[in-house]
């Protein structure tokens, strides 16, 4: 079994990579920091390393060419990389950074790899119960400007933006299941995890994460559902669904909206079309 995983050098991704290697998988790590990824690859016993800045579509496309040239057919693709940004930033493609990393990158990676996936390959996305904060995708504000105003910052705007992107990831998974029936798609909620996540967004966020740490699960606990979705025969005939703690569960009503899912897909097609 060959597994390609983004964000696999720390946190839930690294714990998941270790668990999958323990079950005999060969792992490919997609990472921005090659040196760190190569250290992790050695720790895992020889994983492959594919370098990419996942906020850049050009970098993603270059990485995909590398994967196609060096990796065997992919049995499991894990779109795990994600982040919260405390201030509004824009990618090289002119897309707000949270959306670019958490939504556009999984869409582009998955669609570009369709021809390199095994029949019935599994595509897994790391979601979050923060998706419940978002009541809908605001297609009129894809740049997320309202989340980063001075007043929005005081009410957790960046966290709500993160929740909107996780809502989008769940919708993307369900739409992918409809459009490409030869693969199996899943999203899962790992729970509150004690990792380095969200520690780069100022003192307030660091304090918040420190306060929640005593109640958090370990990365290994958070990755249990990831490993289960990648390997279990129990979900082999399921697709487009959402899971928590190795059980199927229902996401929010907004995450089950087929009209929004189709519109999201069309939006992402436009956002990733190469200029002529």
Protein Blocks (a to p, Z undefined) as FASTA:
>chain_A
ZZddehilgcjllmmmmmmmmnopacddddfblmlmmmmmmmnopaacddddfkbmklmm
mmmmmmmmmmccdfbdcdfbccddfbdcddfkopafklmmmmmmmmmmmmmmmmmccehi
acdddddfklmmpgbdcfklmnommmmgmklmmnommmmmmmmmmmmmmmmmmmmmmmmm
mbccddddebjaddfehklnojklmmmmmmmmmmpccfklmmmmmmmmmmmmklmmgghi
aceehiacdddfklmcfklmmmmmmmmmmmmgccZZ
